[in-house]
Amino acid sequence: MLVQQMERLQSGIFITFSGNCRAALTFYQACFGGTLHFEMFDEPLQGYTEVPVVSATLISERIAIYGSDLVHNEGRKVGNYLAVFMPCADIAERAELITRLTSRKNKKEDWNTKHKFIEVTDLFNVRWILGVAI
């Protein structure tokens, strides 16, 4: 079902939470309605009081919100917890978007194409989460 939802969407909001993704997206579902889906770790991780959400998706007629409890190494702070989510048809399409979004940056990174989500930052310091169904 998530694969079908990703294919029909063009973009959405990706929010990184710090251990309260499930509560936040459940709250947003009460606000906007829609279908909610969670992918969880199999067991608790150090530093989390509950089993963290790897990825969450709320799809409603009005909005698409994606999220995760996995916070960047620098911690959750203003500027790093929002990103534009772009579903990609396949790994090749995602590779093309990575090239386009980062082509003028000096720093090149090695991305593991087997990951469901790859995050890139464009020339304007906008974070993009490029997702494929794996």
N, C-alpha and C positions, 0 to 999 in steps of 0.2 A: 504494500500500500504506500509506504514512504517513497518508493521508487516512482510510482505513478504521480504522486504529489509533486516530487521534485521536477519531473518532466514537464508539468504544466505551468510551473512558476518561472518567472523571469528573475526576480530578485526578492529580497526580504531583509529583515533586520536580524543580525546575529549579536546576541548579548552574552558576555561572559559574566557569570555570577561567581560567588565565592562560597559555595556550599548550600545555597538556597535556590538553585535553579528550579527544582520541582515545585517548591512553594510559589515562586514567582510566576512560572508559566501556568500553574493552576489558577492563580489570581487573574492573569491575563485572559485565560479561558472564560472565567466568570464575567469579565468585562466585555469581551468580544465574541464569545461563543466559539464554535469550531471544534476541530478534532485535534487531540493532544496525543503525542507519542514520545516515549522516553526510551533511550538506550542507556543501560546502567553498567557499571563495573560489576564483576561477579562478587567482589568482597570490598569491605571498607579500605580506604587508603589512609596512610598516616597523615594526620593534620585535618581530617574530615570527621565530623561527628556521625554522619550517615554515609551510606554508599553513594559516591558521587555520580552525577549524571554525566555521561560521556557526550551525548547529544540529545537535544529535545527539539521537537517541532510542534508548533501550534499553527494550524492552517484554518483560517476562517474566511468568510466572504470579503471581509474588510482588510485583513492584514495577515502577513506571514511572519511569525517570530520564531527564530531558531536560537538555541542557547546551549550552554555547557557550564559545568562547575569547574572545568579545568582552566585555571588562571595562569597567565603568563608568568615567567620567572620573576619579573619585577613586581608582581602583585597586582591586584585590581586597583586601578586609580583612574581618575577622569582622563579620558583620551584613549584608554586601551581596552575598554570593555564593550565597545560598540564596533561593529564591522558590517560591511555590506556583504550579504550572502548571495552567491550566484551559482545556481545549479548548472552543471555541465552535462551534456549528453553522454560524453565518454572521456577517457583519459586524453585522447588526442585534442579534443576541443579545449580541455582544461590547460593542456600544455601551450596551446596557441594563446589563450588568455593570459597565462603567466608571462609569455614573451611580450605581449602587447603592453601589459600593465607595468612591467619592470624593464623594458628595453633600454631606457635611457639612464637607468641607475648604474652606478659604478659597481656596486656590490652584487655579485651573483651568488645564489645559494643553490645547494643541491636539495631537490625535493624528492621525497619518496613517493613515486606515482602510485604505490599500492595503498596509500592512506586515503581514507574516505574524504577527509577535508585537508586542504592545503591553504595556509594563510600567506598572503603576500601584501606588501605595502607599496602603494604606487608613488608617483612623483610628488603628490600632494600630501603624503603621509596619511592617506586613507587606507585603512585595513580592509582587505577583501578575503572572504572565506569562499574558496572555490570547491564545490562538492561534486562528487560523482557517486552513483550507486555502485557498491562493490559487492 
